Amino acid sequence: MAEKKISWVKVAESLSEISWQPNDMCIIPAGGKMITLARHKGSLYAFAQKCPHAGGIMADGFLDAMGNVVCPIHRYKFSVENGRSINGEGYYLKTYLVKTEDAGVYIGFEKTTFFNF
Protein backbone atom coordinates (compact mmCIF):
# COMPACT_ATOMS: atom_id res chain seq x y z
CA MET A 1 0.00 0.00 0.00
CA ALA A 2 1.38 3.44 -0.94
CA GLU A 3 0.85 6.58 1.09
CA LYS A 4 1.45 9.99 -0.48
CA LYS A 5 3.04 12.75 1.53
CA ILE A 6 3.49 16.29 0.33
CA SER A 7 6.77 18.11 0.82
CA TRP A 8 6.16 21.88 0.56
CA VAL A 9 8.98 24.09 -0.76
CA LYS A 10 8.81 27.85 -0.26
CA VAL A 11 9.51 29.68 -3.52
CA ALA A 12 8.69 33.27 -2.57
CA GLU A 13 7.76 35.44 0.40
CA SER A 14 4.75 36.78 -1.53
CA LEU A 15 3.21 36.89 -5.01
CA SER A 16 4.52 40.42 -5.50
CA GLU A 17 8.08 39.11 -5.11
CA ILE A 18 7.74 36.87 -8.19
CA SER A 19 9.07 38.22 -11.51
CA TRP A 20 6.12 37.50 -13.78
CA GLN A 21 6.52 37.66 -17.55
CA PRO A 22 3.83 39.54 -19.53
CA ASN A 23 2.20 36.16 -20.31
CA ASP A 24 1.58 35.57 -16.55
CA MET A 25 4.17 32.80 -16.34
CA CYS A 26 7.69 32.49 -14.96
CA ILE A 27 10.32 29.89 -14.21
CA ILE A 28 11.18 29.42 -10.57
CA PRO A 29 13.59 27.04 -8.79
CA ALA A 30 11.96 24.65 -6.32
CA GLY A 31 13.07 21.35 -4.82
CA GLY A 32 16.13 21.12 -7.07
CA LYS A 33 14.04 21.56 -10.22
CA MET A 34 13.11 24.44 -12.46
CA ILE A 35 9.32 24.78 -12.39
CA THR A 36 6.96 26.89 -14.49
CA LEU A 37 4.60 28.94 -12.36
CA ALA A 38 1.49 30.40 -14.01
CA ARG A 39 -1.40 32.53 -12.87
CA HIS A 40 -4.79 32.44 -14.54
CA LYS A 41 -8.04 34.01 -13.35
CA GLY A 42 -6.86 34.37 -9.77
CA SER A 43 -5.41 30.86 -9.43
CA LEU A 44 -1.81 29.65 -9.42
CA TYR A 45 -0.54 26.58 -11.25
CA ALA A 46 2.84 24.86 -11.29
CA PHE A 47 4.11 22.45 -13.93
CA ALA A 48 7.23 21.17 -15.67
CA GLN A 49 9.58 23.67 -17.27
CA LYS A 50 9.77 21.75 -20.57
CA CYS A 51 7.14 20.35 -22.90
CA PRO A 52 7.11 16.53 -22.89
CA HIS A 53 6.77 16.48 -26.70
CA ALA A 54 9.79 18.43 -27.95
CA GLY A 55 11.28 20.14 -24.91
CA GLY A 56 9.95 23.65 -25.53
CA ILE A 57 10.18 26.01 -22.57
CA MET A 58 6.58 26.23 -21.38
CA ALA A 59 7.01 29.72 -19.87
CA ASP A 60 7.82 30.96 -23.40
CA GLY A 61 4.36 29.84 -24.56
CA PHE A 62 1.05 31.27 -23.42
CA LEU A 63 -2.16 30.49 -21.58
CA ASP A 64 -5.19 30.25 -23.85
CA ALA A 65 -8.67 31.55 -22.97
CA MET A 66 -9.57 28.18 -21.42
CA GLY A 67 -6.53 28.26 -19.13
CA ASN A 68 -4.50 25.66 -21.00
CA VAL A 69 -0.78 26.19 -21.37
CA VAL A 70 0.36 26.20 -25.00
CA CYS A 71 3.89 25.10 -25.93
CA PRO A 72 5.78 27.69 -28.03
CA ILE A 73 7.24 25.11 -30.44
CA HIS A 74 4.39 22.99 -31.84
CA ARG A 75 1.42 24.58 -30.02
CA TYR A 76 0.62 21.45 -28.01
CA LYS A 77 -1.91 22.33 -25.30
CA PHE A 78 -1.98 20.96 -21.76
CA SER A 79 -4.39 21.41 -18.89
CA VAL A 80 -2.67 23.40 -16.13
CA GLU A 81 -4.84 21.54 -13.61
CA ASN A 82 -3.90 17.94 -14.43
CA GLY A 83 -1.24 18.09 -17.18
CA ARG A 84 -3.22 16.13 -19.75
CA SER A 85 -2.77 16.96 -23.42
CA ILE A 86 -5.99 18.37 -24.80
CA ASN A 87 -4.89 17.79 -28.42
CA GLY A 88 -5.52 14.04 -28.18
CA GLU A 89 -1.90 12.93 -28.05
CA GLY A 90 -0.70 10.76 -25.20
CA TYR A 91 1.65 13.38 -23.77
CA TYR A 92 1.42 14.42 -20.13
CA LEU A 93 2.86 17.57 -18.55
CA LYS A 94 3.97 17.02 -14.94
CA THR A 95 2.00 19.27 -12.58
CA TYR A 96 2.66 20.27 -8.98
CA LEU A 97 0.53 21.53 -6.13
CA VAL A 98 0.68 25.24 -5.26
CA LYS A 99 -0.47 27.10 -2.18
CA THR A 100 -0.20 30.63 -0.90
CA GLU A 101 -0.21 31.52 2.77
CA ASP A 102 0.64 34.61 4.79
CA ALA A 103 4.15 33.17 5.12
CA GLY A 104 4.69 32.82 1.36
CA VAL A 105 4.16 30.87 -1.87
CA TYR A 106 4.81 27.12 -1.83
CA ILE A 107 5.09 24.33 -4.39
CA GLY A 108 4.23 20.81 -3.26
CA PHE A 109 6.12 17.69 -4.26
CA GLU A 110 4.49 14.30 -3.73
CA LYS A 111 6.60 11.69 -2.01
CA THR A 112 5.31 8.15 -2.09
CA THR A 113 6.29 5.73 0.64
CA PHE A 114 5.53 2.03 0.55
CA PHE A 115 4.55 0.00 3.55
CA ASN A 116 4.86 -3.76 3.85
CA PHE A 117 2.49 -5.33 6.36
Buried (B, 14 or more C-beta within 10 A) or exposed (E): EEEEEEEBBEBBEEEEEBEBEEBBBBBBEBEEBEBBBBBBEEEBBBBBBBBBBEEBBBBBBBBEEEBBBBBBBEEBBBBBEEBBBEBEBEBBBBBBBBEEEEEBBBBBBEEEEEEEE
